[in-house]
């Protein structure tokens, strides 16, 4: 498997993250896999999730 270079990606905080600074999830767009990380632990390697699986997850969160 080829490594994905995440050194220059732009991370954005999820709109579903807690507004007081806790429970923050960040994602980066426009990659073959969706990298997901905890904004409080940016040193840890992000999870890489397939686009279809990420889309299904987001749809489920939106539905509640």
Secondary structure as UniProt FT lines:
FT   TURN            7..8
FT   STRAND          11..13
FT   TURN            15..16
FT   TURN            19..20
FT   STRAND          25..28
FT   STRAND          33..38
FT   TURN            39..40
FT   TURN            42..43
FT   STRAND          47..50
FT   HELIX           51..63
//
